[in-house]
Amino acid sequence: MIDGGYRRLVELRQLRCFVAVAEEQHFGRAAGRLGIGQPAASQLIGRLERELRIPLFARTSRRVALTPEGTEFLAHARTVLAAADAATAAAQRLARSPRRLLVVGTCSGLGDRLPSILAALAEREPGLEVRLRSVAGRERSQRVASGQVAAAFTHEVRPHPRVRAETMWLDPLRVALPAGHPLVRRRVVRLTDLAELPLRLVARRASPPLYDLVTRACVEAGFQPTLLPAASTLEDLMAELGSAVPSWTVVFAARARQFRSSTVAFRPFAAPGLALATSLLLPAGPADPDVAALEWACRSVADGGGA
């Protein structure tokens, strides 16, 4: 409450004592109900009245009655105490039920979908803690089958008898070009427009599905791409693209939205475009409730078009 230019916080024990006295209409009975002495109850009420600067009780030698100010304050005090009791009960429930842990394998290209999935999952399952693990593509199915991860995102589905793969969404690809290249002025880029430019890709071992999709699409468009030496990371690849001999590469659309560079520009491919499926690897047996909640969050975000 405001008092002389400073703010004094009313204590919960003062409010509990006030409500007890109001209900019992007697300091002695209220003190016994709270398990304190009558002088302590009187001191708590007296201090509360001084801090609020209003009289809460009209006292006589035989009884205690609420003043009009006390009657109005009683409703607010009960609201505060109910909220405090609810918060305490929630904390006790959490203490009895430790947070559950869900370990999830990740892959590249998830972009801004992954934070959206985690946010949706946290809203539905507030007691669930998610830990992300970067897992190599060739190991994801085995990690899920062995229980080392509860589920894993992947662009590469390797058949496994104890794992099922559920397609979550299609990730469109964008062509990345030097910012000053004439093709950047076009709204969309056809694969055939890129035939004369060398192609930069990450090494095939880093992402076989992406590497095979792009090189196969080039062949189907009528040309064999000239491949430049592979960069070790996407950041290195973007740096080379923007500063070396004119060339092109592909980036997931979700990642392109996050990438900021004055030397590289991104454009959509002309229809039908290029896209790579993102799947969720799950144990083949009965669905664990937490894993089922993760699958729900993925579909929820996918149906909403991403973040």
C-alpha positions as CSV (number, residue, x, y, z in Angstrom):
1,M,0.0,0.0,0.0
2,I,1.1,3.6,-0.6
3,D,2.3,5.3,2.6
4,G,4.2,8.5,2.8
5,G,5.9,8.1,-0.6
6,Y,7.0,4.4,-0.2
7,R,5.3,1.1,-0.9
8,R,4.8,-1.4,1.9
9,L,3.9,-5.0,1.0
10,V,1.2,-6.5,3.2
11,E,2.3,-9.9,4.5
12,L,0.2,-13.1,3.9
13,R,0.2,-13.8,7.7
14,Q,-1.4,-10.5,8.3
15,L,-4.1,-11.3,5.8
16,R,-4.7,-14.7,7.3
17,C,-5.0,-13.2,10.7
18,F,-7.4,-10.5,9.5
19,V,-9.7,-13.1,7.8
20,A,-9.6,-15.3,10.9
21,V,-10.6,-12.5,13.2
22,A,-13.3,-11.3,10.7
23,E,-14.8,-14.8,10.6
24,E,-14.5,-15.6,14.3
25,Q,-15.3,-12.1,15.5
26,H,-13.0,-12.8,18.4
27,F,-9.2,-12.3,18.8
28,G,-8.8,-15.3,21.1
29,R,-10.7,-17.8,18.9
30,A,-8.9,-16.5,15.8
31,A,-5.5,-16.9,17.5
32,G,-6.3,-20.4,18.5
33,R,-7.4,-21.2,15.0
34,L,-4.0,-19.9,13.7
35,G,-2.0,-21.5,16.4
36,I,-0.6,-18.3,17.8
37,G,-1.1,-16.3,21.0
38,Q,-3.8,-13.6,21.3
39,P,-1.2,-10.8,21.8
40,A,0.5,-11.8,18.5
41,A,-2.9,-11.7,16.7
42,S,-3.6,-8.3,18.1
43,Q,-0.2,-7.0,17.0
44,L,-0.6,-8.4,13.4
45,I,-4.0,-6.6,13.0
46,G,-2.7,-3.4,14.6
47,R,0.2,-3.3,12.3
48,L,-2.0,-4.0,9.3
49,E,-4.3,-1.2,10.1
50,R,-1.4,1.2,10.5
51,E,0.1,0.2,7.2
52,L,-3.3,0.5,5.4
53,R,-4.2,3.6,7.3
54,I,-7.8,2.4,7.7
55,P,-9.6,0.9,10.7
56,L,-10.5,-2.7,10.0
57,F,-12.4,-3.6,13.2
58,A,-14.6,-1.8,15.7
59,R,-13.6,-3.3,19.1
60,T,-15.6,-3.5,22.3
61,S,-15.0,-5.4,25.5
62,R,-17.2,-8.3,24.3
63,R,-16.9,-8.5,20.5
64,V,-15.0,-7.5,17.4
65,A,-16.9,-6.3,14.3
66,L,-15.8,-5.3,10.9
67,T,-15.9,-1.6,9.9
68,P,-17.3,-0.7,6.5
69,E,-13.6,-0.4,5.3
70,G,-12.9,-3.8,6.8
71,T,-15.9,-5.4,5.1
72,E,-14.7,-4.1,1.7
73,F,-11.1,-5.2,2.4
74,L,-12.2,-8.7,3.4
75,A,-13.2,-9.7,-0.2
76,H,-9.8,-8.6,-1.5
77,A,-7.9,-10.4,1.3
78,R,-9.8,-13.6,0.5
79,T,-8.9,-13.3,-3.2
80,V,-5.2,-12.9,-2.4
81,L,-5.2,-15.8,0.0
82,A,-7.0,-18.1,-2.5
83,A,-4.4,-17.2,-5.2
84,A,-1.5,-17.9,-2.8
85,D,-3.1,-21.2,-1.7
86,A,-3.6,-22.2,-5.4
87,A,0.1,-21.4,-6.2
88,T,1.3,-23.4,-3.2
89,A,-0.8,-26.4,-4.2
90,A,0.5,-26.2,-7.8
91,A,4.1,-26.2,-6.5
92,Q,3.4,-29.1,-4.3
93,R,1.9,-31.1,-7.2
94,L,5.1,-30.3,-9.3
95,A,7.3,-31.4,-6.4
96,R,5.4,-34.8,-6.3
97,S,5.6,-35.2,-10.1
98,P,9.1,-34.4,-11.3
99,R,9.5,-33.0,-14.8
100,R,9.5,-35.6,-17.5
101,L,12.4,-35.6,-20.0
102,L,12.0,-36.1,-23.8
103,V,15.2,-36.4,-25.8
104,V,14.7,-35.6,-29.5
105,G,17.2,-35.9,-32.4
106,T,17.4,-33.0,-34.8
107,C,18.5,-32.5,-38.4
108,S,19.4,-29.5,-40.5
109,G,16.8,-27.4,-42.3
110,L,14.2,-27.2,-39.5
111,G,14.6,-23.4,-39.3
112,D,11.9,-21.5,-37.5
113,R,9.6,-24.5,-37.3
114,L,11.5,-26.1,-34.4
115,P,11.0,-23.2,-31.9
116,S,7.3,-23.2,-32.9
117,I,7.0,-26.9,-32.3
118,L,8.7,-26.6,-28.9
119,A,6.5,-23.7,-27.9
120,A,3.3,-25.7,-28.9
121,L,4.6,-28.7,-27.0
122,A,5.4,-26.7,-23.9
123,E,1.9,-25.1,-23.9
124,R,0.3,-28.5,-24.1
125,E,2.7,-30.3,-21.7
126,P,4.1,-27.8,-19.3
127,G,5.7,-30.6,-17.2
128,L,7.7,-31.9,-20.1
129,E,11.4,-30.9,-20.6
130,V,12.8,-31.4,-24.1
131,R,16.5,-31.9,-24.8
132,L,17.7,-31.7,-28.4
133,R,20.5,-33.9,-29.7
134,S,22.2,-33.5,-33.1
135,V,22.4,-37.0,-34.6
136,A,24.0,-38.1,-37.9
137,G,21.5,-39.1,-40.5
138,R,22.7,-42.7,-40.7
139,E,22.3,-43.1,-36.9
140,R,18.9,-41.7,-36.3
141,S,16.8,-44.8,-36.9
142,Q,19.1,-46.9,-34.6
143,R,19.0,-44.2,-31.9
144,V,15.2,-44.2,-31.9
145,A,15.1,-48.0,-31.9
146,S,17.5,-48.3,-29.0
147,G,15.7,-45.6,-27.0
148,Q,18.7,-43.2,-26.9
149,V,16.3,-40.6,-28.4
150,A,12.6,-40.7,-28.1
151,A,12.1,-39.4,-31.6
152,A,14.2,-37.8,-34.4
153,F,13.6,-35.4,-37.2
154,T,15.1,-36.5,-40.6
155,H,15.2,-35.9,-44.3
156,E,16.5,-39.4,-44.9
157,V,14.4,-42.4,-43.9
158,R,16.4,-45.6,-43.4
159,P,14.0,-48.6,-43.0
160,H,14.2,-50.2,-39.5
161,P,11.9,-52.9,-38.1
162,R,11.4,-51.1,-34.8
163,V,10.9,-47.6,-36.2
164,R,8.2,-45.9,-38.2
165,A,8.5,-42.7,-40.2
166,E,5.8,-40.1,-40.3
167,T,6.1,-37.4,-42.9
168,M,5.4,-34.0,-41.2
169,W,5.8,-31.5,-44.0
170,L,7.7,-30.6,-47.2
171,D,10.5,-28.1,-47.0
172,P,10.8,-26.0,-50.1
173,L,14.3,-25.1,-51.3
174,R,15.5,-21.7,-52.4
175,V,18.3,-21.0,-54.9
176,A,21.1,-18.9,-53.4
177,L,23.1,-16.7,-55.7
178,P,25.6,-13.9,-55.4
179,A,23.7,-10.7,-54.6
180,G,24.9,-9.0,-57.8
181,H,24.1,-11.8,-60.3
182,P,21.6,-10.9,-63.0
183,L,19.3,-13.9,-62.1
184,V,18.6,-12.2,-58.7
185,R,16.5,-9.7,-60.6
186,R,14.0,-12.4,-61.5
187,R,11.0,-13.3,-59.3
188,V,11.7,-17.1,-59.8
189,V,14.6,-19.0,-61.2
190,R,14.4,-22.0,-63.5
191,L,16.9,-24.8,-63.1
192,T,17.9,-24.5,-66.8
193,D,18.9,-20.8,-66.0
194,L,21.6,-22.3,-63.8
195,A,23.1,-24.7,-66.3
196,E,26.2,-22.5,-67.0
197,L,26.9,-21.7,-63.4
198,P,29.0,-24.1,-61.2
199,L,27.1,-25.6,-58.2
200,R,28.3,-25.6,-54.6
201,L,26.9,-28.2,-52.3
202,V,27.8,-29.5,-48.9
203,A,29.4,-32.9,-49.1
204,R,27.0,-35.8,-49.8
205,R,27.9,-37.5,-46.6
206,A,26.5,-34.5,-44.7
207,S,23.1,-34.7,-46.4
208,P,22.6,-37.5,-49.0
209,P,18.9,-36.7,-49.6
210,L,19.6,-33.0,-50.3
211,Y,22.6,-33.8,-52.5
212,D,20.8,-36.5,-54.5
213,L,17.7,-34.4,-54.9
214,V,19.5,-31.4,-56.4
215,T,21.9,-33.3,-58.7
216,R,19.1,-35.5,-59.9
217,A,16.9,-32.5,-60.6
218,C,19.7,-30.9,-62.7
219,V,20.1,-34.1,-64.8
220,E,16.3,-34.2,-65.3
221,A,16.4,-30.6,-66.4
222,G,18.9,-31.5,-69.1
223,F,22.4,-30.7,-67.7
224,Q,25.1,-32.2,-65.6
225,P,26.0,-29.6,-62.9
226,T,29.7,-28.6,-62.5
227,L,30.4,-29.2,-58.9
228,L,32.8,-27.1,-57.0
229,P,34.7,-28.4,-53.9
230,A,32.3,-28.9,-51.0
231,A,32.3,-26.5,-48.1
232,S,32.4,-27.9,-44.6
233,T,29.5,-25.8,-43.2
234,L,26.7,-23.7,-44.6
235,E,28.3,-20.5,-43.3
236,D,31.5,-21.3,-45.2
237,L,29.4,-22.1,-48.3
238,M,27.6,-18.8,-48.1
239,A,30.9,-16.9,-47.7
240,E,32.4,-18.6,-50.7
241,L,29.2,-18.0,-52.7
242,G,29.3,-14.3,-52.0
243,S,33.0,-13.7,-52.6
244,A,34.4,-16.1,-55.1
245,V,33.6,-17.1,-58.7
246,P,29.9,-16.8,-59.6
247,S,28.1,-20.0,-58.6
248,W,24.8,-21.2,-56.9
249,T,23.6,-23.5,-54.2
250,V,20.3,-24.4,-52.5
251,V,19.1,-23.6,-49.0
252,F,16.0,-24.6,-47.1
253,A,13.4,-21.8,-47.3
254,A,13.1,-21.8,-43.5
255,R,16.9,-21.3,-43.2
256,A,16.9,-18.7,-45.9
257,R,14.4,-16.6,-43.9
258,Q,16.9,-16.6,-41.0
259,F,20.0,-15.9,-43.0
260,R,21.2,-12.3,-43.2
261,S,23.8,-11.4,-45.8
262,S,24.5,-8.4,-48.1
263,T,26.5,-10.6,-50.5
264,V,24.0,-13.5,-51.1
265,A,20.4,-13.4,-52.3
266,F,17.7,-16.1,-52.3
267,R,15.0,-16.8,-54.9
268,P,12.3,-19.4,-55.3
269,F,12.6,-22.1,-58.0
270,A,10.0,-22.0,-60.8
271,A,7.2,-24.5,-60.5
272,P,7.1,-27.3,-59.6
273,G,10.1,-26.2,-57.5
274,L,12.3,-28.3,-55.3
275,A,11.3,-29.6,-51.9
276,L,12.5,-32.2,-49.4
277,A,10.3,-34.0,-47.0
278,T,10.9,-33.8,-43.3
279,S,9.8,-36.9,-41.3
280,L,9.6,-37.7,-37.7
281,L,11.1,-41.1,-36.7
282,L,9.1,-42.8,-33.9
283,P,9.2,-46.1,-32.1
284,A,7.1,-48.7,-33.9
285,G,5.3,-49.9,-30.8
286,P,2.5,-48.3,-28.8
287,A,2.8,-44.5,-28.7
288,D,4.3,-43.1,-25.5
289,P,2.1,-40.1,-24.4
290,D,5.0,-37.6,-24.5
291,V,6.1,-38.8,-28.0
292,A,2.4,-38.6,-29.1
293,A,2.4,-35.0,-27.8
294,L,5.5,-34.2,-29.9
295,E,3.9,-35.7,-33.0
296,W,0.8,-33.6,-32.3
297,A,2.9,-30.4,-32.0
298,C,4.7,-31.1,-35.3
299,R,1.4,-31.6,-37.1
300,S,-0.1,-28.5,-35.5
301,V,2.8,-26.4,-36.7
302,A,2.9,-28.0,-40.1
303,D,-0.8,-27.5,-40.6
304,G,-0.4,-23.8,-39.6
305,G,2.3,-23.4,-42.3
306,G,5.3,-23.2,-40.0
307,A,6.2,-20.5,-37.4
